[in-house]
């Protein structure tokens, strides 16, 4: 064998036989290795004239040359000639004697050669002559290991562990030898390759060895096979108990018989798709050609063998062990089924007629007169002079004013009250109740008891005894063969299960229920095919739940329901209207037409709304997640216009469930720093969970005033009014006319619903697998009917295909072609392998210890143990007592108790007390009910203006600013009115058509307002443009606002201060220019974030931002805590009344803002620039003016022209005995904005 790379064998098998009896040698240790050998035969040895050379066996034609070659390989000529003649004769005679004794003449050639080497080596050892290794040289050896032959004399080495690349690197002229060393002896080496016994999987070597005492070798416990395989069973069936009688145990003391027939046989198929069909096969365009290879797997039993030790029981010499095993089991099963049907009909009518008439006549007469006398004088004198380096100046001023007012009046009050009450109450109730209950109880109890007693005794007094329990292994030969190849047509099959399309609206329960109903019907229809091949056995109970759901759907469909899957949820609706909950309210407000009625849009002028509960608690409603001010967007400025807006219950209020109708008492509206009058008010709420509109306050005329006028010195403009005339909930009225039927899936129990949902989700996730299962389970007749209706090239499908499906390949089903030619089967196309499985049984075998513990016999000592047995024995075990059964009592069969009655008599409510007259008298008795006619406030205001030296220019500027704000307010109010009307129509829409029309109106309102605004701006600037330019601009405006809008992009602006990083809140305008489009959009930032939606086509735009800040950030501390300075105590400085945002114009731009194709959102970061500075002011502790007021006035004067970003007190030190110096550090806005994308 020149190269190990050509080796195909995987095992080196050895059979060891007794040379004399040819019986198997069991437990023979054998060492094996693969060697790289260079063989150079030595020169013949000159034996000289020795008498023994003329006799047998040296004269034997076959044995003689082998003995001479063995002597030449064992020593060279100088060594042999150096021996005395007598020693040489003794050596030759010893070799001849050993050859005759071992009868080498009768052996085979290979055994004769090995025997010749053995007798020469033994003769040299007997005479004490050292051996030499001549002839062959081993350059490299790879050890395979050491094994021991089994009871059949067989051992097997695994050749797959050989490093073949290393052996392939051997030098030229070298050969590979598989050397075997019985008992590990070098002199007994065998080369398995020289026997030339090869199979496809093994190199086989038969060793005929001299009898050897192998008893000491049993303690080695070496294995006989390194990697058992089927080739080992072929070469040594007895090693696998495949012989008719198997020998196992010590010395083959046990026999087992194995059946040689096949135990199991399985068939399976494999689909092979062919791109080009063979000649003569024509298929339709949608059919592909292929083959189905059919295979058969046959399992043959090879018998049993012993495996690992599972349990052992050691016994000392003379030891006896008694065991009692009690196996007791009790099982009980009880089932209780109850079916309860409860029906109840209740008819309750309550009728009440109540007439309350209350008449109040009140008269109030008052006569009043008043007068005012006012006088005032003012004068001023001044002189100045200078001469040389000195100057003289002097002056005097005087102001004198006087006022006298008087007022008198008389009041006459007369009132009359008449109260009439007529009350009638009629109540009628009738109830019919029926309860039917059926209880079925099944109880089964089972008890089993097994008692075993065993005694283990070691009667040997000199050795220990160990009982070993071995695992019993069972071996199989698995043969896989190719049966046949059938030509098939691959026909695409459509999906049997429903297509898993997304619902039209994922949030609509009816769509989800419809999909579930469709899948349930498909699963129920194909249940016989799906259930046997279910992947997850835990989901099997879901089939029964699916069938019940399909039955409920069929019952609904039978009653004429067009959508049998639809219905209400499982959660019951509120039982009365007072349990309805609200999370959103709609306010419809009309401002009164009068002086100072509109609210300004300043950030300090707030409008807040509270929901008042019956227990006195108030919940402040919110406009969005962060704001509670509803005075935004100028919605409350316009006189006589309607404002429509929504208010929401905060998320954290009322445990997140909404405000309960029965707890709502009314609403309280509160204004801050402004006056406002309400003309009309209407409030609606939206009930959960169906968003049903509930009118709480219908449109009602109120004419209520909030706050006070600014005519006098009183600047307290805060005020509130509470509206409690809301529609109360009806106590015994259902929220809907008739509660809807629950959906069929909610008629299932929670367990059934979970099992149904789990099974449907599993089948939907593995739809491809279960489509295949259904396709293969179709009945041939069903497929035949389908094939009759499908056209082939000639005829139909049934004329060319067998309607029995064979297998599935991808999305196609394989059907056998009736006119296809099947190729011949290769009889050699089969494989075999050995498979071993553990069994449930064990095999017990006793092993005596190898070492004795007995003393040597000494006649001077007593040793006759049979005369005096051991007095110590194991105590007896008490008799095993069976366990007394303890059956469980069956469950009670008491039916479900009858529900409590729901009919009760409702007591009529008490009649109200007449309180109208008391309220009228209280109103008339209010002091200062008439206005003051003395004119004291006007006089005081005039005197104040005289002392302040006010001028008319500032007053004129203020009036002009008010007129400009009023003009802008009128335009905004008109726009808001149109948008509010469109928004209300959208809210009240009940059909898709109405909703589409409302959305179109809302969009048109916005675009029409923008168009009108642009045309007004063009008209205002008409004098500055030529007629041609005006026409061009007008065409551009019309084209801009009448062309279709592109997709809207949500642009989010993040505003922060540069120094402090605080969020910046304000009102801004963003102008986007690019691609012939100019979009100007206003936005307001709340917590530094503003969002707008702009219709922008994809492209590059230049962005310019301009606006004003509306509120100080948290870093501007308008209240300063001044610590103690020297002996003077600390004080507070309140700058909140003197400081306010200056509304400085902030502007910035971004050169390029990219809007990608398909973009929905764009983010912009805006940072306001800041500049740092300090300011100082000195206060005097000795003056009468409070130091806090001094500091507020002085610091306010220094800081009033700075648009502050941060403000903090940094120093307060003494400046003399009675003065203190205050220093503040602040930053102010520079007006620049840094704009970046992202």
JODA-V512830 format. One record per backbone hydrogen bond with DSSP energy under -1.0 kcal/mol. CO is the residue of the C=O (numbers start at 1). NH is the residue of the N-H. If there is no record, write none. Layout:
<<CO	NH> <CO	NH>>
//
This chain:
<<1	176> <3	6> <4	7> <10	159> <11	203> <12	157> <13	205> <14	155> <15	207> <16	25> <17	209> <18	22> <23	18> <28	149> <29	183> <30	147> <31	181> <32	144> <32	145> <33	179> <34	142> <35	177> <36	139> <36	140> <37	175> <38	137> <45	47> <48	50> <50	53> <51	54> <52	55> <55	58> <57	60> <60	64> <63	67> <64	68> <65	69> <66	70> <67	71> <68	72> <69	73> <70	74> <71	75> <73	134> <74	132> <76	80> <77	81> <78	82> <80	83> <84	88> <85	89> <86	90> <87	91> <88	92> <89	93> <90	94> <91	95> <92	96> <93	97> <94	98> <95	99> <96	100> <97	101> <98	102> <99	104> <103	106> <104	107> <108	112> <109	113> <110	114> <111	115> <112	116> <113	117> <114	118> <115	119> <116	120> <117	121> <118	122> <119	123> <120	124> <121	125> <122	126> <123	127> <124	129> <135	40> <137	38> <140	36> <142	34> <145	32> <147	30> <149	27> <150	153> <153	16> <154	150> <155	14> <156	226> <157	12> <159	162> <162	164> <163	167> <164	168> <167	170> <171	174> <175	37> <177	35> <178	192> <179	33> <180	190> <181	31> <181	184> <182	185> <186	189> <190	180> <193	196> <197	204> <201	10> <201	11> <202	199> <203	13> <205	15> <207	17> <209	19> <214	217> <215	218> <217	220> <223	148> <224	156> <229	233> <230	234> <231	235> <232	236> <236	239> <237	240> <237	242> <238	241> <248	254> <249	252> <254	248> <256	246> <264	299> <266	297> <268	295> <270	293> <272	291> <278	281> <284	287> <288	490> <289	274> <290	488> <291	272> <292	486> <293	270> <294	483> <294	484> <295	268> <296	481> <297	266> <298	479> <299	263> <299	264> <300	477> <303	475> <305	473> <308	471> <311	469> <313	467> <315	465> <316	319> <319	458> <321	456> <323	454> <325	452> <327	450> <329	448> <331	446> <333	444> <335	442> <337	440> <339	438> <341	436> <343	434> <345	432> <347	430> <349	428> <351	426> <353	424> <355	422> <357	420> <359	418> <361	416> <363	414> <365	412> <367	410> <369	408> <371	406> <373	404> <375	402> <377	400> <379	398> <381	396> <383	394> <385	392> <387	390> <390	387> <392	385> <394	383> <396	381> <398	379> <400	377> <402	375> <404	373> <406	371> <408	369> <410	367> <412	365> <414	363> <416	361> <418	359> <420	357> <422	355> <424	353> <426	351> <428	349> <430	347> <432	345> <434	343> <436	341> <438	339> <440	337> <442	335> <444	333> <446	331> <448	329> <450	327> <452	325> <454	323> <456	321> <460	318> <462	853> <464	849> <465	315> <466	847> <467	313> <468	845> <469	310> <469	311> <470	843> <471	307> <472	839> <473	305> <474	837> <475	302> <476	835> <477	300> <478	833> <479	298> <480	831> <481	296> <484	294> <486	292> <487	817> <488	290> <489	815> <490	288> <491	813> <499	501> <505	508> <508	512> <509	513> <510	514> <511	515> <512	516> <513	517> <514	518> <515	519> <516	520> <517	521> <518	522> <519	523> <520	524> <521	525> <522	526> <526	530> <527	531> <531	534> <536	539> <537	540> <539	542> <540	543> <541	545> <542	546> <543	547> <544	548> <545	549> <546	550> <547	551> <548	552> <549	553> <550	554> <551	555> <552	556> <553	557> <554	558> <556	561> <557	560> <563	566> <568	743> <576	579> <577	580> <578	662> <580	661> <581	688> <582	659> <583	649> <584	686> <585	647> <586	684> <587	645> <588	682> <589	643> <590	679> <590	680> <591	640> <592	594> <594	597> <604	606> <606	672> <607	630> <608	670> <609	621> <610	668> <611	619> <612	665> <612	666> <613	616> <617	613> <619	611> <622	648> <627	623> <627	624> <630	632> <632	635> <634	637> <636	599> <641	591> <643	589> <645	587> <647	585> <648	622> <653	656> <654	657> <659	582> <661	664> <663	614> <666	612> <667	723> <668	610> <669	721> <670	608> <671	719> <676	706> <677	592> <678	704> <679	702> <680	590> <681	700> <682	588> <683	696> <683	697> <684	586> <685	694> <687	691> <692	687> <694	685> <696	727> <697	683> <700	681> <704	678> <706	676> <715	717> <719	671> <721	669> <723	667> <724	726> <741	568> <743	746> <744	747> <749	753> <750	754> <751	755> <752	756> <753	757> <754	758> <755	759> <756	760> <757	761> <758	762> <759	763> <760	764> <761	765> <762	766> <766	770> <767	771> <768	772> <769	773> <770	774> <771	775> <772	776> <773	777> <779	783> <780	784> <781	785> <782	786> <783	787> <784	788> <787	790> <787	797> <790	797> <795	792> <796	799> <797	800> <797	801> <800	818> <807	814> <809	812> <811	493> <812	809> <813	491> <814	806> <815	489> <816	802> <826	829> <828	830> <829	482> <831	480> <833	478> <835	476> <837	474> <841	472> <843	470> <845	468> <847	466> <858	861> <863	865> <915	919> <916	920> <917	921> <918	922> <919	923> <920	924> <921	925> <923	926> <935	939> <936	940> <937	941> <938	942> <939	943> <940	944> <941	945> <942	946> <943	947> <944	948> <945	950> <952	956> <953	957> <954	958> <955	959> <956	960> <957	961> <958	962> <959	963> <960	964> <961	965> <962	966> <963	967> <964	968> <965	969> <966	970> <967	971> <968	972> <969	973> <970	974> <971	975> <972	976> <973	977> <974	978> <975	979> <976	980> <977	981> <978	982> <979	983> <980	984> <981	985> <982	986> <983	987> <984	988> <991	995> <992	996> <993	997> <994	998> <995	999> <996	1000> <997	1001> <998	1002> <999	1003> <1000	1004> <1001	1005> <1002	1006> <1003	1007> <1004	1008> <1005	1009> <1006	1010> <1007	1011> <1008	1012> <1009	1013> <1010	1014> <1011	1015> <1012	1016> <1013	1017> <1014	1018> <1015	1019> <1016	1020> <1017	1021> <1019	1022> <1021	1024> <1022	1025> <1026	1030> <1027	1031> <1028	1032> <1029	1033> <1030	1034> <1031	1035> <1032	1036> <1033	1037> <1034	1038> <1035	1039> <1036	1040> <1037	1041> <1038	1042> <1039	1043> <1047	1096> <1049	1094> <1050	1162> <1051	1092> <1052	1164> <1053	1090> <1054	1166> <1055	1064> <1056	1168> <1057	1061> <1062	1057> <1065	1110> <1066	1085> <1067	1108> <1068	1083> <1069	1106> <1070	1081> <1071	1104> <1072	1079> <1073	1102> <1074	1077> <1077	1074> <1079	1072> <1081	1070> <1083	1068> <1086	1089> <1088	1055> <1089	1086> <1090	1053> <1092	1051> <1094	1049> <1094	1096> <1099	1155> <1101	1153> <1102	1073> <1103	1150> <1104	1071> <1105	1148> <1106	1069> <1107	1146> <1108	1067> <1113	1116> <1115	1207> <1116	1118> <1118	1135> <1120	1133> <1122	1131> <1125	1128> <1128	1125> <1131	1122> <1133	1120> <1135	1139> <1146	1107> <1147	1233> <1148	1105> <1150	1103> <1153	1101> <1155	1099> <1156	1159> <1160	1050> <1162	1052> <1163	1238> <1164	1054> <1165	1236> <1166	1056> <1167	1234> <1168	1058> <1169	1230> <1171	1228> <1173	1226> <1175	1224> <1177	1222> <1179	1220> <1186	1190> <1187	1191> <1188	1192> <1189	1193> <1190	1194> <1191	1195> <1192	1196> <1193	1197> <1194	1198> <1195	1199> <1196	1200> <1199	1202> <1202	1204> <1203	1229> <1206	1227> <1207	1117> <1208	1225> <1211	1223> <1213	1221> <1218	1181> <1219	1215> <1220	1179> <1221	1213> <1222	1177> <1223	1210> <1223	1211> <1224	1175> <1225	1208> <1226	1173> <1227	1205> <1227	1206> <1228	1171> <1231	1147> <1232	1169> <1234	1167> <1236	1165>>
//
